[in-house]
Amino acid sequence: MSRRIAMGVLVLGLWAGRATLAADDYLFAHDDVMGTSLELSVRASDAAAARRAEGRVLREIDRLAAILSNHDPASEFRRWQAAPVGPSKVSPELCEVLALSDIWRERTGGAFDPRVQALTSLWSEAARQNRPPSREERDAAASRSTDAAWRLDRAAGTAERLWAGPLTLDAIAKGYIVERAGLAGLAGDATVRGLMLNVGGDLRVLGETPRVISIAGPQLGSETNPPIAWVEVKNLAVATSGRKHRGYQIGGRWFSHIIDPRTGDPASAVLAATVIAPSSADADALATALNVMPPETGIRLAASLPQVACLIVDAEGGLHRNAAWRTYERPAPAPPTPTLTASQKAAAKGGDEDWGRDHELLVRFEINRPQERGRYRRPYVAVWVQDADGAPVRNLLLWVSMGGPGPFEWLPDLKRWYADDRARTKLNRTDPFQVAQPTRPPGEYSVAWDGKDDKGKPLKPGEYTILIEAVREQGGYGLIRKQVVVGGDPFVKELKGNDEIKSASLEYRPRKAER
């Protein structure tokens, strides 16, 4: 699916929030690429040149995934793991990634280590049993990770396994593939002047023009809140790892999916780490390692490496930057100034009934993965709030197509939202596209309601209805409604899913609650 950019802002994945785009950027989006989503903007002389670049990028991704994937039993990496003991001939690409893994294991003191797969499997199995692994189980799996995992002979092009346990290249291979795919997109075509490739949070900027990228916050609901930082990069990689969406829910507690290979414990001192580096493989590996290091140790490591910058968010929400990060950082664009009446300005100062000062309502939902295979149209999704009289008071989220015929083609199919929007526009003259963003692939998302209406006015405690509506071209339709009362004690409500929204929940909670 190719799209000429119709708006000046693009959401790029989980962490690398928004990037500025120009009129001659062409946008492509694909799902189920290495188990995640791909977004590509190509700065080219015309659409045909951009499509040629897209083809080169996709072909290189497919070629390298067939070599490096840990999830495809037929990949070269998996077949090498299953090969008999002794040196085996391997491709130059696999040999290079194994060599890079050795470098990063040494640089990070074992905080990055492909042998962590044994611990990941241990935690996954324990989560299915709703119990954390015992200390003895973690120690046993972690202690075996001290031995060398393989021996490389780069001159002969062979690799010999020395570690009998499972291995993973997940924390470096995706970055390596993004790097090579981005270079392939530019190669040999003077009509392509630059590109920006983002695959599941591994982002590479190549070409003649700097790009300004925003970094989303590490907490649930932060995707629709202001970014925590803006950086400007040119011919560099940006990668972010964190615990927000992936992990283990055990006994009502959330554990990060990033495990310290040295201890067997999930990362807990860091919520997320973003790295800027000369290559995507380096950024990918280091972003993972910084999650399991104490923030001050991670900052020292990043500062010791040339052309490497990092931003670490600690468990309390504190931001840690090395000096290099500040050279890339840019001020946030000025937000639009709302036009408020005198009474609204007075109300915006808050009062005893401003429940949003201390609490928020977190709306979690999961976009379902369609049964059909291959590429498909992403669903339109809207999340909004009605008051006790059924009047729409707050648009929380609107994800629509920004390309092709534009965002309007399927809006009427969001039947309930569309009807409410007619009323909202008539009564309040608010523009729903102030909150519109591109559609998203299957996965878990969240948005936090801060207790304000569309114009920033605090709303009183009381009864409200939360609505989650989704529709997909050649797909299904679903509407979830739930009446809640806010302003009292915290609560969690699980909601029944449908064809497009697999599941959803509402959590009324103090602000800055864990995850």
Secondary structure, 3 states (H helix, E strand, C coil): CEEECCCCEEECCCCEEEEECCCCEEEEEEEEECCEEEEEEEEECCHHHHHHHHHHHHHHHHHHHHHHCCCCCCCHHHHHHHCCCCCEECCHHHHHHHHHHHHHHHHCCCCCCHHHHHHHHHHHHHHHCCCCCCHHHHHHHHHHHHCCCEEEECCCCEEEECCCCCCCCHHHHHHHHHHHHHHHHHCCCCCEEEEEEEECCEEEEEECCCEEEEECCCCCCHHHCCCCEEEEECCCEEEEEECCCCEEEECCEEEECCECCCCCCECCCEEEEEEEECCHHHHHHHHHHHHHCCHHHHHHHHHCCCCCEEEEEECCCCEEECHHHHHHEECCCCCCCCCCCHHHHHHHCCCCCCHHHCEEEEEEEEECCCCCCCCCCCCEEEEEEECCCCCEEEEEEEEECCCCCCCCCCHHHCHHHHHHHHHHHHHHCCCHHHCEEECCCCEEEEEEECCECCCCCECCCEEEEEEEEEECCCCCEEEEEEEEEECCCCEEEEECCCCCEEEEEEEEEECCCCC
